Every structure is written in C-alpha cells, then in structure tokens.
Amino acid sequence: MKIHSIHHAPFEGLGCIENWIYSKRFPLSSTNIYESDILPDLNDFDWLIIMGGPMGVYDEDKFSWLKDEKKLIKKSIEENKIVLGICLGSQLIANVLGAKVYPNKFKEIGWFPVNFTSAAPNNFLFSSFPKKLNVFHWHGDTFNLPKGAIHIAENSVCKNQAFIFNDRVIGLQFHLEMTNSSIREMLKEGDDELIEDKYIQSAEEIVKLSNQANLCNELVYALLNKIEERFGSRS
C-alpha cells in the first residue's frame, strides 16, 4: 500500500503517523510543497495524507501551488483514494468539496476538548472513540460541513471539527498525530501567535498538558488500522 503525504511547512510533519506507516512497512513518499516539490501522479499512491500549515485555503495569490494541490485532492477523491486531511488538510478537503472555509470567531490553540457526535459510534472508523476527548488544536479558520459529509466531532469554539465523506475521505480539524517533540517544534515556530485570548493557551500550559498526546496517538493508530482493515490498498 503506497502512501503519499503533503507538507505545507517544515514544522508540521506526520508526527506519530510516520511511526505507524513504518511499522506496517508501507512505502511512503512525500511532497514538501513549500519547497516547490512536484506533486505526485495519481498512480503513485493509494492513500493521500494532507497535513497542516500556516496559510489559508483562499491564499492562492500568495501560494500559487494551492491551485494544483486542490486539483490533486479533487482527483484523488474522484478516484476513490483514501484521503486524510489534518487541520489545513481538512480545510482543503472541505473547500474542494464545495464548502465555505473562513476565519473562525476565535483562534483555538492548545489542548481543548471535542465532542464526538451521535454519528461517530455508528461509524466503523470512529466506533472506538470516546464521547469526549482532549485534543491539540492550532487553527484560526473553520469550514462549513461539505454537502453529503457525515458530521463526526464538534465543540463550542468550532462547530465542525471532523467529518467523513463517501467513507474514504476524512477531515480532522484537530491534531491526533502530535508528539511531545512535534508540539515543541510547533511552539518554537509559532510563538508569536500565543497571545492572551479566550481559547489560546500559553506555551507552558501546552507543554504541561502534552502527556495527553499519548491517548490521541493511540486513537489515530486505531483509526489508521480501521482504514487499512476496511479498504486495504484498494483505490
């Protein structure tokens, strides 16, 4: 099973997802799109994982590669590939599916809970998730739920925190993949965003709560295992 990941910033990698891929011995390729790397051909991968980044989906004038990336995501969905988007990745998927992406009322940075909807226990991929979970956030934008998507998670700050479309396309606004080291790297690069605000924690508080990453990592492993079990390498 061939997996390809797209990265929008050097400090937003795959986190623990990379450990899972290597443990399965699946071929992994990647595009550092911020370095103008060439995007892959559709035949080069079975799964596409789209990571986060500091830009917005509407910043095409600043980042010309966004147009080509959106085309690849759209074609991947049309070809029934497995597509997993995290943070900016989820926003790009929502945008490609015709949903509006826009600045949220509040930025959400740090460890805050999300509630899983009544649809989650009935969905194969999320059936093992708890009703409520503290997860790591770093986003200022949000999106409307794409037409035909299943609403999976929400909280009081951001209504649409996770969704599934056509069984194979998953959007997660929050981060389950973060490790202690990747969180520290993100804090180092984004410390200018850590201002006093209602839903922005200090760097000290974020680091103090980072042991919660262990459960989040276990759950993303469970999610990936279920995707593999249900769909395998078939595209």
N, C-alpha and C positions, 0 to 999 in steps of 0.2 A: 504494500500500500504506500503510495507516494504522497508525501505531504509537503505543501509549499506555504511559507509564511511571508507576509509583507510587513515591513517595519518602517515607521514614519519618523523615528527618532532613535538615536543610539542608546538612549536610556530607557526604552520601552521594548524589551525583548520578550521572549516566550515565557520566562520565569520557569516554574515547575513543569510546564507543558513540555519543554525540551527534554526534561528527565524522563517523562512518560514515553515520548517518541523514541528516545534512545533505548529505553528498557524493552521496547517492543521490536527494536532493530528495524524500524521503518525508515526508508530513505527520506531525508529531509533536505530541502533546498529553500533558499530564501532570497528575497529582494529587499535590499536597503534602498528604498525608493528616494530617501532624502539625499542619497549619493548618486541619483540618476541611474541606478541599476535598471537593467532591462527586465520588464515583466515577462513572466513565463508564457509559453504556449499552453492552450487548454489541455493538450495531450500530455503535458509534463507532470500533471498532478491529479490525485483523486480527491484530496482534501485541500481546501484553501483556508488559512487562518490569517485574519487581518487584525493587526494589533493597534494600540492607541497612538496618540500623538498630540502635539500642542495646537495644531491647526484645526480649522473647521471645514466641514464638507463643502461649504459655499466659497472657500478661499481659492477658487480656480485661477483668479488673476495673479495671485501670489505664488501658487504652486501649480504649474501647468500640467504636471503629471497626474493630478487628481482626475482629469477627464479620462485618461487612459485606464487608470485604476478602476474607476466606476464602470467602464465598459467591460473590463475583465470580470468584475464581480457580477455584473448583469449576465454575461455569457455563462459564467460558472453556475449561476442559479438556473438558467435556462437549460443547461446540460445536466442538471440533477447532480451536480457535485455536492459534497459536504462543504458547507461554508459556515465558518465560525468567526464572528466579529466581536471584538472586545473594545469597549469604550468608543474611541473614534471609529473602530471597525464596525461596531453595531450601528453607529450613526450613518456610515457609508452604506450599509445594507439597507437601512430604512429609507435613505434617500433614493437608492437605486429602485426600490420597490414602490416609489411614488409618494412616500410620506414626507411631511414637512419636518425639517430639522432647524432648530432655532435656539437662541440663548435661553437658558432656564432662569427663573426668577432669582435663584440662589446658586452660587457655586457650591459644590459638595466635594470637600477634600478631607479625607481621613476615614476613620472607622465608624460607620453608621449602619443601622440595621435595614434590611429589606424584608418585606413580607411576600411570601410566595402565594399566588392566587389559588383559588379552588381548582383551576385547571391543572396545576402542577402535579398533584398526586395521581391524577389520571393520565398523565403523560409518561410514556416509558422512560424518556431520558431524564426526567426530573422527579420520578416517583420516590426516590430515596432521600430527597432534600427535606430539611425540616421546614416547619411553617414560617419560622423567622430565623434570620441569620445575620450576624455582623460581618460586613464585607468592606473591602477597601475601595474607596471612591477617589477619583481625581477628574472631575469634569465640570464644565460650565454650561455645556449645551445639552439639549434634550431633543426628543423627537415624538411625533405622533405615531401611534401604532399603525403599521402598514396594513392595508386592506387585505383581509384573509389570514392575518397572523393571529396566533394564539398568545394572549397576554399571560406571562409567567410570573413576573415579580414587579413590585412597586414599593414606594414608601411615601411619606408625607412631603418630602422635598421634591421628588421626581416621580411622576405617575408611572411612566413606562421605563422600567429598569431591566426587563428581559422579555424576549419573545421568541417564538418558533414559527417559521413559515414553511409550509409544504414538507414538514417533518425533518428535512435535511438542512435547513438554514436556521442558525441560532444566533441571536444578538444578545450580548450581555453588556449593559452599560457600566457595570462594576467589574472589579478585578478579583477573580478567584485564584489567579496564577501567580500572584506576587509572593516572593520570598523575602526574608529579612534583608538580604543583600540588595535585591532589586528595589525594595522600598527605600533603603538608604540612598541608593543611586538616584532615585526619583526626587527625593527630598533635596539632594545636593543640587540637582539641575533646576528644580522648580521652587526654590526657597522664596523667590520674590512674590509668589502667589499666596504665601502663607500669612495673609493679613488677618486682623481681627474681624471676624464675621460669624454669623449665627451657625453656619454649617462648615466652618473651616477650623480644623484642629491645629494646634501648634506642632512643630516637628518633634518636640519632646513627648507630647501625648501620643502622637502617631507611633513613635518608636516603642513607647511603653506598652502599647496595645498590640504590637506586631506579632505576639505569640498566637493571635487569632488566625494568622495566616496558615497555621498547620491544618486546622479543620477545613478552611477554604481549599487548600491544596488537595486534601483527601476527596472533597466533593468534586473538584474539577477532574481528578483521576477517575472517579466513578462515572462522571458524565462522558468522558472520552471512552471509557471501557464500554459503556452502553451504546455509544455511536458505532464503535467498532463491531460490537455484537450484532446490532441491528442491520448495519449497512456494509460492514467489511470494506473491501476495496472497490466494490462495485460503484461505478459512477453512472 
